[in-house]
Amino acid sequence: MSIIRSSDIGSYLYCRRAWWYHKQGLESENKAELAAGTELHQKHGRRVLASMLNRTVGLILLTIALIMLVAYCTARIV
């Protein structure tokens, strides 16, 4: 009895035929498309990371601006 891994379950749920081919030891014929898809996902991941970084920097700058505004208004009142 072979060991069933979580990646096997994910592959089976995604495409039963591809899972079966893989278990039979057959290689995929569309390697170029798979490579292009992998590259696309990597680019998307980098864009998501960059947008998260931009959002974090924006929130930090907004917080600094609000602290400075509160400090300025407090100094004007006192």
All heavy atoms as a GROMACS GRO file, in nm:
protein
  620
    1MET      N    1   0.085  -0.119   0.000
    1MET     CA    2   0.000   0.000   0.000
    1MET      C    3   0.089   0.124   0.000
    1MET      O    4   0.180   0.137   0.082
    1MET     CB    5  -0.088  -0.002   0.124
    1MET     CG    6  -0.188   0.108   0.128
    1MET     SD    7  -0.304   0.074   0.262
    1MET     CE    8  -0.403   0.214   0.250
    2SER      N    9   0.065   0.215  -0.093
    2SER     CA   10   0.148   0.334  -0.105
    2SER      C   11   0.098   0.445  -0.012
    2SER      O   12  -0.018   0.447   0.028
    2SER     CB   13   0.150   0.383  -0.249
    2SER     OG   14   0.021   0.426  -0.287
    3ILE      N   15   0.189   0.534   0.019
    3ILE     CA   16   0.156   0.647   0.106
    3ILE      C   17   0.082   0.753   0.024
    3ILE      O   18   0.123   0.788  -0.087
    3ILE     CB   19   0.284   0.706   0.165
    3ILE    CG1   20   0.353   0.603   0.254
    3ILE    CG2   21   0.254   0.832   0.244
    3ILE    CD1   22   0.488   0.646   0.304
    4ILE      N   23  -0.026   0.806   0.078
    4ILE     CA   24  -0.103   0.912   0.013
    4ILE      C   25  -0.062   1.044   0.077
    4ILE      O   26  -0.076   1.062   0.197
    4ILE     CB   27  -0.254   0.889   0.028
    4ILE    CG1   28  -0.294   0.758  -0.038
    4ILE    CG2   29  -0.331   1.006  -0.032
    4ILE    CD1   30  -0.439   0.720  -0.016
    5ARG      N   31  -0.012   1.134  -0.005
    5ARG     CA   32   0.031   1.265   0.044
    5ARG      C   33  -0.079   1.368   0.014
    5ARG      O   34  -0.162   1.348  -0.074
    5ARG     CB   35   0.161   1.305  -0.023
    5ARG     CG   36   0.276   1.214   0.016
    5ARG     CD   37   0.404   1.258  -0.054
    5ARG     NE   38   0.521   1.194  -0.001
    5ARG     CZ   39   0.558   1.069  -0.028
    5ARG    NH1   40   0.485   0.996  -0.108
    5ARG    NH2   41   0.667   1.018   0.024
    6SER      N   42  -0.072   1.479   0.087
    6SER     CA   43  -0.172   1.584   0.064
    6SER      C   44  -0.162   1.640  -0.076
    6SER      O   45  -0.262   1.678  -0.137
    6SER     CB   46  -0.159   1.694   0.169
    6SER     OG   47  -0.032   1.755   0.162
    7SER      N   48  -0.041   1.646  -0.131
    7SER     CA   49  -0.027   1.696  -0.268
    7SER      C   50  -0.092   1.600  -0.367
    7SER      O   51  -0.145   1.644  -0.470
    7SER     CB   52   0.121   1.715  -0.302
    7SER     OG   53   0.190   1.592  -0.295
    8ASP      N   54  -0.090   1.470  -0.336
    8ASP     CA   55  -0.160   1.373  -0.422
    8ASP      C   56  -0.310   1.399  -0.421
    8ASP      O   57  -0.376   1.394  -0.526
    8ASP     CB   58  -0.134   1.229  -0.375
    8ASP     CG   59   0.007   1.182  -0.404
    8ASP    OD1   60   0.069   1.238  -0.496
    8ASP    OD2   61   0.053   1.091  -0.333
    9ILE      N   62  -0.364   1.427  -0.304
    9ILE     CA   63  -0.508   1.455  -0.294
    9ILE      C   64  -0.542   1.581  -0.372
    9ILE      O   65  -0.640   1.586  -0.447
    9ILE     CB   66  -0.551   1.467  -0.147
    9ILE    CG1   67  -0.531   1.332  -0.077
    9ILE    CG2   68  -0.695   1.514  -0.136
    9ILE    CD1   69  -0.550   1.338   0.073
   10GLY      N   70  -0.458   1.686  -0.356
   10GLY     CA   71  -0.482   1.810  -0.430
   10GLY      C   72  -0.474   1.789  -0.579
   10GLY      O   73  -0.558   1.840  -0.654
   11SER      N   74  -0.377   1.712  -0.624
   11SER     CA   75  -0.364   1.683  -0.767
   11SER      C   76  -0.484   1.604  -0.817
   11SER      O   77  -0.536   1.631  -0.925
   11SER     CB   78  -0.237   1.602  -0.794
   11SER     OG   79  -0.124   1.678  -0.762
   12TYR      N   80  -0.527   1.508  -0.739
   12TYR     CA   81  -0.642   1.425  -0.779
   12TYR      C   82  -0.769   1.510  -0.788
   12TYR      O   83  -0.846   1.498  -0.883
   12TYR     CB   84  -0.661   1.312  -0.678
   12TYR     CG   85  -0.780   1.226  -0.710
   12TYR    CD1   86  -0.770   1.127  -0.806
   12TYR    CD2   87  -0.902   1.243  -0.644
   12TYR    CE1   88  -0.879   1.046  -0.837
   12TYR    CE2   89  -1.011   1.163  -0.674
   12TYR     CZ   90  -0.999   1.065  -0.770
   12TYR     OH   91  -1.108   0.987  -0.800
   13LEU      N   92  -0.789   1.597  -0.690
   13LEU     CA   93  -0.909   1.681  -0.691
   13LEU      C   94  -0.905   1.781  -0.806
   13LEU      O   95  -1.010   1.816  -0.861
   13LEU     CB   96  -0.926   1.753  -0.558
   13LEU     CG   97  -0.960   1.663  -0.439
   13LEU    CD1   98  -0.960   1.744  -0.311
   13LEU    CD2   99  -1.094   1.594  -0.460
   14TYR      N  100  -0.786   1.828  -0.840
   14TYR     CA  101  -0.775   1.925  -0.950
   14TYR      C  102  -0.799   1.856  -1.084
   14TYR      O  103  -0.877   1.905  -1.166
   14TYR     CB  104  -0.638   1.993  -0.948
   14TYR     CG  105  -0.620   2.093  -1.057
   14TYR    CD1  106  -0.687   2.215  -1.053
   14TYR    CD2  107  -0.539   2.067  -1.166
   14TYR    CE1  108  -0.674   2.308  -1.154
   14TYR    CE2  109  -0.524   2.159  -1.267
   14TYR     CZ  110  -0.592   2.279  -1.260
   14TYR     OH  111  -0.578   2.371  -1.362
   15CYS      N  112  -0.732   1.743  -1.108
   15CYS     CA  113  -0.749   1.674  -1.235
   15CYS      C  114  -0.715   1.526  -1.215
   15CYS      O  115  -0.598   1.489  -1.202
   15CYS     CB  116  -0.658   1.734  -1.341
   15CYS     SG  117  -0.674   1.656  -1.503
   16ARG      N  118  -0.818   1.445  -1.214
   16ARG     CA  119  -0.800   1.302  -1.189
   16ARG      C  120  -0.712   1.236  -1.295
   16ARG      O  121  -0.631   1.150  -1.265
   16ARG     CB  122  -0.935   1.233  -1.183
   16ARG     CG  123  -1.016   1.276  -1.066
   16ARG     CD  124  -1.153   1.214  -1.067
   16ARG     NE  125  -1.229   1.268  -0.956
   16ARG     CZ  126  -1.357   1.293  -0.961
   16ARG    NH1  127  -1.426   1.267  -1.071
   16ARG    NH2  128  -1.419   1.343  -0.856
   17ARG      N  129  -0.731   1.276  -1.418
   17ARG     CA  130  -0.654   1.215  -1.528
   17ARG      C  131  -0.506   1.249  -1.515
   17ARG      O  132  -0.420   1.162  -1.530
   17ARG     CB  133  -0.708   1.261  -1.663
   17ARG     CG  134  -0.637   1.193  -1.778
   17ARG     CD  135  -0.702   1.222  -1.908
   17ARG     NE  136  -0.836   1.159  -1.905
   17ARG     CZ  137  -0.916   1.154  -2.008
   17ARG    NH1  138  -0.879   1.208  -2.123
   17ARG    NH2  139  -1.033   1.096  -2.000
   18ALA      N  140  -0.474   1.376  -1.486
   18ALA     CA  141  -0.334   1.414  -1.470
   18ALA      C  142  -0.272   1.341  -1.352
   18ALA      O  143  -0.156   1.298  -1.358
   18ALA     CB  144  -0.323   1.566  -1.451
   19TRP      N  145  -0.348   1.323  -1.245
   19TRP     CA  146  -0.299   1.249  -1.129
   19TRP      C  147  -0.268   1.105  -1.169
   19TRP      O  148  -0.164   1.051  -1.134
   19TRP     CB  149  -0.404   1.253  -1.018
   19TRP     CG  150  -0.372   1.166  -0.901
   19TRP    CD1  151  -0.291   1.196  -0.796
   19TRP    CD2  152  -0.420   1.033  -0.877
   19TRP    NE1  153  -0.285   1.092  -0.709
   19TRP    CE2  154  -0.364   0.990  -0.756
   19TRP    CE3  155  -0.505   0.948  -0.947
   19TRP    CZ2  156  -0.390   0.864  -0.704
   19TRP    CZ3  157  -0.532   0.823  -0.893
   19TRP    CH2  158  -0.475   0.782  -0.773
   20TRP      N  159  -0.358   1.044  -1.244
   20TRP     CA  160  -0.338   0.905  -1.286
   20TRP      C  161  -0.216   0.891  -1.377
   20TRP      O  162  -0.136   0.801  -1.362
   20TRP     CB  163  -0.464   0.853  -1.357
   20TRP     CG  164  -0.456   0.708  -1.390
   20TRP    CD1  165  -0.479   0.603  -1.307
   20TRP    CD2  166  -0.419   0.652  -1.517
   20TRP    NE1  167  -0.460   0.485  -1.375
   20TRP    CE2  168  -0.423   0.511  -1.504
   20TRP    CE3  169  -0.384   0.707  -1.639
   20TRP    CZ2  170  -0.393   0.427  -1.608
   20TRP    CZ3  171  -0.354   0.622  -1.745
   20TRP    CH2  172  -0.359   0.483  -1.727
   21TYR      N  173  -0.202   0.986  -1.473
   21TYR     CA  174  -0.086   0.984  -1.562
   21TYR      C  175   0.043   0.995  -1.480
   21TYR      O  176   0.141   0.925  -1.506
   21TYR     CB  177  -0.091   1.099  -1.663
   21TYR     CG  178  -0.188   1.078  -1.777
   21TYR    CD1  179  -0.254   1.185  -1.835
   21TYR    CD2  180  -0.213   0.951  -1.828
   21TYR    CE1  181  -0.343   1.167  -1.940
   21TYR    CE2  182  -0.301   0.932  -1.933
   21TYR     CZ  183  -0.366   1.040  -1.989
   21TYR     OH  184  -0.452   1.022  -2.093
   22HIS      N  185   0.041   1.084  -1.382
   22HIS     CA  186   0.160   1.102  -1.298
   22HIS      C  187   0.192   0.973  -1.222
   22HIS      O  188   0.307   0.934  -1.211
   22HIS     CB  189   0.139   1.219  -1.201
   22HIS     CG  190   0.256   1.244  -1.113
   22HIS    ND1  191   0.373   1.298  -1.158
   22HIS    CD2  192   0.273   1.221  -0.981
   22HIS    CE1  193   0.459   1.306  -1.059
   22HIS    NE2  194   0.401   1.261  -0.949
   23LYS      N  195   0.090   0.906  -1.169
   23LYS     CA  196   0.110   0.780  -1.098
   23LYS      C  197   0.164   0.671  -1.190
   23LYS      O  198   0.235   0.582  -1.146
   23LYS     CB  199  -0.022   0.733  -1.034
   23LYS     CG  200  -0.060   0.809  -0.911
   23LYS     CD  201   0.041   0.782  -0.804
   23LYS     CE  202   0.003   0.848  -0.675
   23LYS     NZ  203   0.106   0.835  -0.574
   24GLN      N  204   0.130   0.678  -1.320
   24GLN     CA  205   0.179   0.581  -1.416
   24GLN      C  206   0.321   0.613  -1.463
   24GLN      O  207   0.381   0.536  -1.536
   24GLN     CB  208   0.085   0.574  -1.538
   24GLN     CG  209  -0.056   0.534  -1.503
   24GLN     CD  210  -0.062   0.399  -1.433
   24GLN    OE1  211   0.003   0.305  -1.473
   24GLN    NE2  212  -0.140   0.393  -1.327
   25GLY      N  213   0.372   0.731  -1.422
   25GLY     CA  214   0.507   0.770  -1.461
   25GLY      C  215   0.516   0.840  -1.594
   25GLY      O  216   0.625   0.858  -1.647
   26LEU      N  217   0.403   0.883  -1.648
   26LEU     CA  218   0.403   0.953  -1.777
   26LEU      C  219   0.432   1.101  -1.755
   26LEU      O  220   0.379   1.163  -1.663
   26LEU     CB  221   0.268   0.935  -1.847
   26LEU     CG  222   0.231   0.791  -1.879
   26LEU    CD1  223   0.089   0.784  -1.931
   26LEU    CD2  224   0.327   0.734  -1.981
   27GLU      N  225   0.513   1.158  -1.840
   27GLU     CA  226   0.547   1.299  -1.831
   27GLU      C  227   0.444   1.383  -1.907
   27GLU      O  228   0.385   1.339  -2.004
   27GLU     CB  229   0.686   1.324  -1.890
   27GLU     CG  230   0.798   1.268  -1.807
   27GLU     CD  231   0.814   1.339  -1.674
   27GLU    OE1  232   0.795   1.462  -1.669
   27GLU    OE2  233   0.843   1.270  -1.574
   28SER      N  234   0.428   1.506  -1.863
   28SER     CA  235   0.336   1.599  -1.929
   28SER      C  236   0.393   1.642  -2.063
   28SER      O  237   0.514   1.663  -2.077
   28SER     CB  238   0.314   1.720  -1.840
   28SER     OG  239   0.228   1.812  -1.901
   29GLU      N  240   0.306   1.656  -2.161
   29GLU     CA  241   0.349   1.699  -2.294
   29GLU      C  242   0.348   1.850  -2.311
   29GLU      O  243   0.404   1.902  -2.406
   29GLU     CB  244   0.259   1.634  -2.401
   29GLU     CG  245   0.273   1.485  -2.409
   29GLU     CD  246   0.181   1.423  -2.511
   29GLU    OE1  247   0.110   1.499  -2.582
   29GLU    OE2  248   0.180   1.300  -2.522
   30ASN      N  249   0.284   1.919  -2.222
   30ASN     CA  250   0.271   2.065  -2.236
   30ASN      C  251   0.363   2.138  -2.138
   30ASN      O  252   0.321   2.225  -2.064
   30ASN     CB  253   0.126   2.109  -2.218
   30ASN     CG  254   0.070   2.070  -2.083
   30ASN    OD1  255   0.128   1.988  -2.013
   30ASN    ND2  256  -0.041   2.129  -2.046
   31LYS      N  257   0.490   2.104  -2.140
   31LYS     CA  258   0.586   2.164  -2.048
   31LYS      C  259   0.600   2.314  -2.070
   31LYS      O  260   0.619   2.389  -1.974
   31LYS     CB  261   0.720   2.094  -2.060
   31LYS     CG  262   0.716   1.950  -2.013
   31LYS     CD  263   0.852   1.903  -1.974
   31LYS     CE  264   0.848   1.759  -1.931
   31LYS     NZ  265   0.805   1.740  -1.797
   32ALA      N  266   0.591   2.360  -2.195
   32ALA     CA  267   0.603   2.503  -2.223
   32ALA      C  268   0.488   2.580  -2.157
   32ALA      O  269   0.509   2.685  -2.096
   32ALA     CB  270   0.604   2.528  -2.373
   33GLU      N  271   0.367   2.527  -2.167
   33GLU     CA  272   0.252   2.593  -2.106
   33GLU      C  273   0.263   2.591  -1.954
   33GLU      O  274   0.229   2.690  -1.886
   33GLU     CB  275   0.121   2.527  -2.149
   33GLU     CG  276   0.083   2.551  -2.293
   33GLU     CD  277   0.145   2.449  -2.388
   33GLU    OE1  278   0.224   2.362  -2.342
   33GLU    OE2  279   0.116   2.456  -2.508
   34LEU      N  280   0.310   2.480  -1.899
   34LEU     CA  281   0.328   2.472  -1.754
   34LEU      C  282   0.433   2.572  -1.705
   34LEU      O  283   0.415   2.638  -1.603
   34LEU     CB  284   0.368   2.329  -1.713
   34LEU     CG  285   0.261   2.223  -1.728
   34LEU    CD1  286   0.320   2.085  -1.704
   34LEU    CD2  287   0.146   2.249  -1.633
   35ALA      N  288   0.542   2.585  -1.780
   35ALA     CA  289   0.647   2.681  -1.744
   35ALA      C  290   0.594   2.824  -1.754
   35ALA      O  291   0.623   2.907  -1.667
   35ALA     CB  292   0.768   2.662  -1.834
   36ALA      N  293   0.515   2.851  -1.857
   36ALA     CA  294   0.457   2.985  -1.872
   36ALA      C  295   0.361   3.015  -1.757
   36ALA      O  296   0.359   3.126  -1.704
   36ALA     CB  297   0.385   2.997  -2.006
   37GLY      N  298   0.282   2.916  -1.716
   37GLY     CA  299   0.191   2.934  -1.604
   37GLY      C  300   0.265   2.958  -1.474
   37GLY      O  301   0.226   3.042  -1.392
   38THR      N  302   0.374   2.886  -1.454
   38THR     CA  303   0.455   2.905  -1.334
   38THR      C  304   0.515   3.045  -1.331
   38THR      O  305   0.513   3.112  -1.228
   38THR     CB  306   0.568   2.799  -1.329
   38THR    OG1  307   0.509   2.669  -1.326
   38THR    CG2  308   0.656   2.817  -1.208
   39GLU      N  309   0.565   3.090  -1.446
   39GLU     CA  310   0.622   3.224  -1.453
   39GLU      C  311   0.515   3.330  -1.427
   39GLU      O  312   0.539   3.428  -1.356
   39GLU     CB  313   0.685   3.247  -1.590
   39GLU     CG  314   0.752   3.382  -1.603
   39GLU     CD  315   0.816   3.402  -1.739
   39GLU    OE1  316   0.839   3.302  -1.810
   39GLU    OE2  317   0.843   3.519  -1.773
   40LEU      N  318   0.396   3.310  -1.481
   40LEU     CA  319   0.286   3.403  -1.459
   40LEU      C  320   0.250   3.412  -1.310
   40LEU      O  321   0.230   3.521  -1.256
   40LEU     CB  322   0.164   3.360  -1.540
   40LEU     CG  323   0.042   3.450  -1.531
   40LEU    CD1  324   0.069   3.583  -1.598
   40LEU    CD2  325  -0.078   3.382  -1.593
   41HIS      N  326   0.246   3.298  -1.244
   41HIS     CA  327   0.214   3.297  -1.101
   41HIS      C  328   0.325   3.365  -1.020
   41HIS      O  329   0.296   3.435  -0.922
   41HIS     CB  330   0.194   3.154  -1.052
   41HIS     CG  331   0.058   3.101  -1.082
   41HIS    ND1  332   0.031   3.027  -1.193
   41HIS    CD2  333  -0.058   3.112  -1.013
   41HIS    CE1  334  -0.097   2.995  -1.193
   41HIS    NE2  335  -0.154   3.046  -1.086
   42GLN      N  336   0.449   3.348  -1.059
   42GLN     CA  337   0.558   3.414  -0.989
   42GLN      C  338   0.551   3.565  -1.005
   42GLN      O  339   0.570   3.640  -0.910
   42GLN     CB  340   0.693   3.360  -1.038
   42GLN     CG  341   0.721   3.219  -0.992
   42GLN     CD  342   0.846   3.161  -1.052
   42GLN    OE1  343   0.902   3.214  -1.150
   42GLN    NE2  344   0.892   3.049  -0.997
   43LYS      N  345   0.521   3.610  -1.128
   43LYS     CA  346   0.506   3.755  -1.151
   43LYS      C  347   0.391   3.811  -1.068
   43LYS      O  348   0.402   3.918  -1.008
   43LYS     CB  349   0.481   3.783  -1.299
   43LYS     CG  350   0.603   3.771  -1.385
   43LYS     CD  351   0.568   3.803  -1.531
   43LYS     CE  352   0.688   3.790  -1.620
   43LYS     NZ  353   0.656   3.817  -1.761
   44HIS      N  354   0.280   3.738  -1.066
   44HIS     CA  355   0.165   3.783  -0.988
   44HIS      C  356   0.201   3.790  -0.839
   44HIS      O  357   0.164   3.886  -0.771
   44HIS     CB  358   0.047   3.688  -1.010
   44HIS     CG  359  -0.072   3.722  -0.927
   44HIS    ND1  360  -0.147   3.835  -0.948
   44HIS    CD2  361  -0.129   3.659  -0.821
   44HIS    CE1  362  -0.244   3.840  -0.860
   44HIS    NE2  363  -0.235   3.734  -0.781
   45GLY      N  364   0.273   3.692  -0.790
   45GLY     CA  365   0.314   3.691  -0.650
   45GLY      C  366   0.401   3.811  -0.617
   45GLY      O  367   0.387   3.872  -0.511
   46ARG      N  368   0.492   3.846  -0.708
   46ARG     CA  369   0.576   3.964  -0.686
   46ARG      C  370   0.493   4.092  -0.685
   46ARG      O  371   0.517   4.182  -0.604
   46ARG     CB  372   0.686   3.971  -0.792
   46ARG     CG  373   0.796   3.869  -0.771
   46ARG     CD  374   0.916   3.896  -0.861
   46ARG     NE  375   0.887   3.879  -1.002
   46ARG     CZ  376   0.900   3.765  -1.069
   46ARG    NH1  377   0.943   3.657  -1.006
   46ARG    NH2  378   0.874   3.758  -1.198
   47ARG      N  379   0.393   4.099  -0.774
   47ARG     CA  380   0.306   4.218  -0.776
   47ARG      C  381   0.225   4.229  -0.648
   47ARG      O  382   0.206   4.338  -0.594
   47ARG     CB  383   0.212   4.212  -0.896
   47ARG     CG  384   0.282   4.238  -1.026
   47ARG     CD  385   0.184   4.232  -1.143
   47ARG     NE  386   0.254   4.247  -1.269
   47ARG     CZ  387   0.211   4.199  -1.383
   47ARG    NH1  388   0.096   4.134  -1.386
   47ARG    NH2  389   0.280   4.216  -1.492
   48VAL      N  390   0.175   4.118  -0.600
   48VAL     CA  391   0.099   4.119  -0.475
   48VAL      C  392   0.188   4.164  -0.359
   48VAL      O  393   0.148   4.246  -0.277
   48VAL     CB  394   0.038   3.979  -0.447
   48VAL    CG1  395  -0.017   3.970  -0.306
   48VAL    CG2  396  -0.071   3.948  -0.548
   49LEU      N  397   0.310   4.113  -0.354
   49LEU     CA  398   0.404   4.152  -0.249
   49LEU      C  399   0.435   4.300  -0.257
   49LEU      O  400   0.438   4.370  -0.155
   49LEU     CB  401   0.532   4.069  -0.261
   49LEU     CG  402   0.637   4.091  -0.154
   49LEU    CD1  403   0.581   4.054  -0.016
   49LEU    CD2  404   0.760   4.008  -0.183
   50ALA      N  405   0.457   4.352  -0.378
   50ALA     CA  406   0.486   4.494  -0.396
   50ALA      C  407   0.367   4.580  -0.353
   50ALA      O  408   0.385   4.684  -0.288
   50ALA     CB  409   0.523   4.524  -0.542
   51SER      N  410   0.246   4.537  -0.384
   51SER     CA  411   0.128   4.616  -0.345
   51SER      C  412   0.110   4.614  -0.194
   51SER      O  413   0.071   4.714  -0.134
   51SER     CB  414   0.003   4.564  -0.414
   51SER     OG  415  -0.032   4.436  -0.367
   52MET      N  416   0.141   4.501  -0.131
   52MET     CA  417   0.133   4.495   0.015
   52MET      C  418   0.236   4.587   0.079
   52MET      O  419   0.208   4.655   0.178
   52MET     CB  420   0.152   4.351   0.064
   52MET     CG  421   0.036   4.260   0.030
   52MET     SD  422   0.066   4.085   0.065
   52MET     CE  423   0.116   4.086   0.234
   53LEU      N  424   0.356   4.591   0.021
   53LEU     CA  425   0.460   4.680   0.071
   53LEU      C  426   0.418   4.826   0.054
   53LEU      O  427   0.434   4.906   0.147
   53LEU     CB  428   0.591   4.653  -0.002
   53LEU     CG  429   0.711   4.736   0.040
   53LEU    CD1  430   0.744   4.712   0.186
   53LEU    CD2  431   0.830   4.706  -0.048
   54ASN      N  432   0.363   4.860  -0.062
   54ASN     CA  433   0.316   4.997  -0.085
   54ASN      C  434   0.206   5.035   0.013
   54ASN      O  435   0.204   5.147   0.065
   54ASN     CB  436   0.264   5.013  -0.228
   54ASN     CG  437   0.376   5.024  -0.328
   54ASN    OD1  438   0.488   5.059  -0.294
   54ASN    ND2  439   0.345   4.991  -0.452
   55ARG      N  440   0.116   4.944   0.040
   55ARG     CA  441   0.008   4.970   0.136
   55ARG      C  442   0.064   4.993   0.276
   55ARG      O  443   0.022   5.086   0.346
   55ARG     CB  444  -0.090   4.854   0.136
   55ARG     CG  445  -0.205   4.873   0.231
   55ARG     CD  446  -0.304   4.757   0.220
   55ARG     NE  447  -0.417   4.776   0.306
   55ARG     CZ  448  -0.436   4.711   0.420
   55ARG    NH1  449  -0.349   4.621   0.459
   55ARG    NH2  450  -0.542   4.734   0.492
   56THR      N  451   0.158   4.912   0.316
   56THR     CA  452   0.218   4.925   0.448
   56THR      C  453   0.291   5.059   0.462
   56THR      O  454   0.276   5.128   0.563
   56THR     CB  455   0.315   4.809   0.475
   56THR    OG1  456   0.243   4.685   0.464
   56THR    CG2  457   0.378   4.819   0.612
   57VAL      N  458   0.368   5.096   0.360
   57VAL     CA  459   0.437   5.225   0.363
   57VAL      C  460   0.336   5.339   0.369
   57VAL      O  461   0.353   5.435   0.445
   57VAL     CB  462   0.532   5.239   0.242
   57VAL    CG1  463   0.584   5.381   0.228
   57VAL    CG2  464   0.646   5.140   0.252
   58GLY      N  465   0.229   5.329   0.293
   58GLY     CA  466   0.126   5.433   0.295
   58GLY      C  467   0.061   5.446   0.432
   58GLY      O  468   0.038   5.558   0.481
   59LEU      N  469   0.032   5.334   0.496
   59LEU     CA  470  -0.028   5.339   0.630
   59LEU      C  471   0.068   5.397   0.733
   59LEU      O  472   0.027   5.473   0.821
   59LEU     CB  473  -0.074   5.200   0.672
   59LEU     CG  474  -0.195   5.144   0.598
   59LEU    CD1  475  -0.220   4.998   0.637
   59LEU    CD2  476  -0.318   5.228   0.628
   60ILE      N  477   0.195   5.365   0.720
   60ILE     CA  478   0.295   5.422   0.812
   60ILE      C  479   0.304   5.573   0.792
   60ILE      O  480   0.305   5.649   0.890
   60ILE     CB  481   0.432   5.355   0.791
   60ILE    CG1  482   0.428   5.210   0.841
   60ILE    CG2  483   0.544   5.432   0.860
   60ILE    CD1  484   0.549   5.128   0.804
   61LEU      N  485   0.307   5.617   0.667
   61LEU     CA  486   0.313   5.761   0.640
   61LEU      C  487   0.187   5.832   0.688
   61LEU      O  488   0.194   5.943   0.742
   61LEU     CB  489   0.336   5.786   0.491
   61LEU     CG  490   0.473   5.746   0.437
   61LEU    CD1  491   0.477   5.763   0.286
   61LEU    CD2  492   0.582   5.827   0.504
   62LEU      N  493   0.072   5.770   0.672
   62LEU     CA  494  -0.053   5.828   0.720
   62LEU      C  495  -0.051   5.840   0.872
   62LEU      O  496  -0.091   5.944   0.927
   62LEU     CB  497  -0.172   5.743   0.676
   62LEU     CG  498  -0.309   5.788   0.724
   62LEU    CD1  499  -0.343   5.926   0.668
   62LEU    CD2  500  -0.415   5.686   0.687
   63THR      N  501  -0.002   5.740   0.940
   63THR     CA  502   0.007   5.744   1.086
   63THR      C  503   0.101   5.855   1.132
   63THR      O  504   0.069   5.930   1.226
   63THR     CB  505   0.056   5.608   1.140
   63THR    OG1  506  -0.033   5.506   1.095
   63THR    CG2  507   0.064   5.607   1.290
   64ILE      N  508   0.215   5.868   1.065
   64ILE     CA  509   0.309   5.975   1.100
   64ILE      C  510   0.244   6.112   1.077
   64ILE      O  511   0.257   6.202   1.161
   64ILE     CB  512   0.439   5.961   1.019
   64ILE    CG1  513   0.516   5.837   1.064
   64ILE    CG2  514   0.526   6.085   1.030
   64ILE    CD1  515   0.633   5.801   0.975
   65ALA      N  516   0.173   6.128   0.967
   65ALA     CA  517   0.107   6.255   0.938
   65ALA      C  518   0.001   6.286   1.043
   65ALA      O  519  -0.011   6.402   1.087
   65ALA     CB  520   0.044   6.250   0.799
   66LEU      N  521  -0.076   6.188   1.086
   66LEU     CA  522  -0.177   6.212   1.188
   66LEU      C  523  -0.114   6.248   1.322
   66LEU      O  524  -0.164   6.336   1.394
   66LEU     CB  525  -0.267   6.089   1.202
   66LEU     CG  526  -0.362   6.063   1.086
   66LEU    CD1  527  -0.435   5.930   1.105
   66LEU    CD2  528  -0.462   6.177   1.070
   67ILE      N  529  -0.006   6.181   1.357
   67ILE     CA  530   0.064   6.214   1.482
   67ILE      C  531   0.117   6.356   1.476
   67ILE      O  532   0.106   6.433   1.574
   67ILE     CB  533   0.178   6.112   1.509
   67ILE    CG1  534   0.118   5.976   1.544
   67ILE    CG2  535   0.270   6.161   1.619
   67ILE    CD1  536   0.218   5.864   1.550
   68MET      N  537   0.174   6.395   1.363
   68MET     CA  538   0.225   6.532   1.348
   68MET      C  539   0.112   6.633   1.354
   68MET      O  540   0.127   6.741   1.412
   68MET     CB  541   0.303   6.544   1.218
   68MET     CG  542   0.435   6.468   1.219
   68MET     SD  543   0.522   6.473   1.063
   68MET     CE  544   0.565   6.646   1.053
   69LEU      N  545  -0.004   6.601   1.295
   69LEU     CA  546  -0.118   6.692   1.299
   69LEU      C  547  -0.168   6.709   1.442
   69LEU      O  548  -0.196   6.821   1.486
   69LEU     CB  549  -0.231   6.638   1.211
   69LEU     CG  550  -0.361   6.719   1.209
   69LEU    CD1  551  -0.333   6.859   1.151
   69LEU    CD2  552  -0.468   6.647   1.131
   70VAL      N  553  -0.178   6.601   1.516
   70VAL     CA  554  -0.222   6.608   1.656
   70VAL      C  555  -0.120   6.689   1.737
   70VAL      O  556  -0.159   6.774   1.818
   70VAL     CB  557  -0.241   6.467   1.715
   70VAL    CG1  558  -0.258   6.473   1.865
   70VAL    CG2  559  -0.361   6.400   1.650
   71ALA      N  560   0.007   6.667   1.715
   71ALA     CA  561   0.111   6.741   1.788
   71ALA      C  562   0.103   6.889   1.754
   71ALA      O  563   0.114   6.976   1.843
   71ALA     CB  564   0.249   6.685   1.755
   72TYR      N  565   0.082   6.923   1.628
   72TYR     CA  566   0.072   7.063   1.585
   72TYR      C  567  -0.050   7.130   1.647
   72TYR      O  568  -0.041   7.241   1.700
   72TYR     CB  569   0.064   7.069   1.433
   72TYR     CG  570   0.042   7.209   1.381
   72TYR    CD1  571   0.143   7.302   1.379
   72TYR    CD2  572  -0.084   7.247   1.334
   72TYR    CE1  573   0.122   7.430   1.331
   72TYR    CE2  574  -0.107   7.376   1.285
   72TYR     CZ  575  -0.004   7.467   1.284
   72TYR     OH  576  -0.026   7.593   1.239
   73CYS      N  577  -0.166   7.063   1.643
   73CYS     CA  578  -0.287   7.120   1.699
   73CYS      C  579  -0.276   7.135   1.851
   73CYS      O  580  -0.322   7.235   1.908
   73CYS     CB  581  -0.408   7.034   1.665
   73CYS     SG  582  -0.451   7.040   1.489
   74THR      N  583  -0.214   7.041   1.916
   74THR     CA  584  -0.196   7.047   2.061
   74THR      C  585  -0.103   7.163   2.096
   74THR      O  586  -0.127   7.236   2.192
   74THR     CB  587  -0.136   6.915   2.115
   74THR    OG1  588  -0.224   6.808   2.077
   74THR    CG2  589  -0.123   6.918   2.265
   75ALA      N  590   0.002   7.184   2.021
   75ALA     CA  591   0.097   7.292   2.045
   75ALA      C  592   0.031   7.428   2.023
   75ALA      O  593   0.060   7.524   2.093
   75ALA     CB  594   0.220   7.277   1.957
   76ARG      N  595  -0.060   7.438   1.928
   76ARG     CA  596  -0.129   7.564   1.900
   76ARG      C  597  -0.228   7.600   2.009
   76ARG      O  598  -0.252   7.716   2.039
   76ARG     CB  599  -0.202   7.555   1.766
   76ARG     CG  600  -0.113   7.534   1.647
   76ARG     CD  601  -0.055   7.657   1.593
   76ARG     NE  602  -0.158   7.739   1.533
   76ARG     CZ  603  -0.139   7.863   1.492
   76ARG    NH1  604  -0.020   7.914   1.499
   76ARG    NH2  605  -0.237   7.932   1.441
   77ILE      N  606  -0.290   7.496   2.070
   77ILE     CA  607  -0.390   7.519   2.174
   77ILE      C  608  -0.322   7.558   2.305
   77ILE      O  609  -0.370   7.645   2.376
   77ILE     CB  610  -0.480   7.395   2.193
   77ILE    CG1  611  -0.563   7.374   2.067
   77ILE    CG2  612  -0.570   7.407   2.315
   77ILE    CD1  613  -0.643   7.245   2.067
   78VAL      N  614  -0.214   7.494   2.336
   78VAL     CA  615  -0.145   7.516   2.466
   78VAL      C  616  -0.056   7.633   2.462
   78VAL      O  617  -0.038   7.723   2.411
   78VAL     CB  618  -0.060   7.392   2.503
   78VAL    CG1  619   0.022   7.417   2.628
   78VAL    CG2  620  -0.149   7.272   2.518
   0.00000   0.00000   0.00000
